[in-house]
Amino acid sequence: SYGLIENCRFTGTVTGTYPVGGIVAQNSGQVTGCTNRAAVTGSFHVGGIAGRNGNTSVQGSIEDCTNYGVITGTDTNSGSGGTGGITGTNFDTVDGCENFKSVTGGRFAGGIVGYTTKPSGWDAVVINSRNAGDVKGLHYVGGIAGYQFGAQIASCYNEGSISAAEGARTSAGFGGIAGCIEAVSSNPTTVSNCYNTGAVTASGTSQRAGGIVGVNNSSGAVVEY
């Protein structure tokens, strides 16, 4: 979609490969005020509202949307696709969204977004959002975001439990807000004004678990109050 999707409701089931979303598969416009109550299942780029929000050349925004459907991503090896309560993979803006159901993903899983990366030319953000669903995944798993690169998480709250899915990697990271944050000098990543009350559990001896962030992979990634 390159236009506006507003105040939509959907119930039922959605099943596909990628991208797969409860409201829209690929959002390259604006989705606002929508609610999903459908179970959504796919490989990767799987989300309760949008499978993928924007891409490397086109912006997209998701605002004031809510997910009440169980979200499942089955792929175990995708390098750049996630599973999330709102969107599986995010290239732009997620603002004021809530997830209330469980998210089970492959490599990247998050209560709001599975995977966020910042394209050249605009900011990628996840802000003012809340997750209340339990989240499980294989590599980077977070209450708000599984993996966040060169992007901002601000004013977000997680109360869901974060844990490993069966077969999780030995190097996996689990965080109450983000499983992993990473940045380069031109694309800093910040986590600010966020809090977590959910339990975070790592099951393997080499897996990392943190109340806010599981893994901080670079000096350009900053956690601040």
Protein Blocks (a to p, Z undefined) as FASTA:
>chain_A
ZZdcehiacedddddfbdcdfkbmbdcbdcehiacfbdcddfbhpafkbmbgcjfkbccd
dehiacfbdcddfbfkbfbbccdfkbmbdcbbcehiacfbdcddfkbccfkbmbdcddeh
iacddehiacfbdcddfkbccfkbmbdghiacehiacfbdcdddehiafkbccdfkbmbd
cddfklccddehiacfbdcddfbfkbccdfkbmbdcbfkbccdZZ
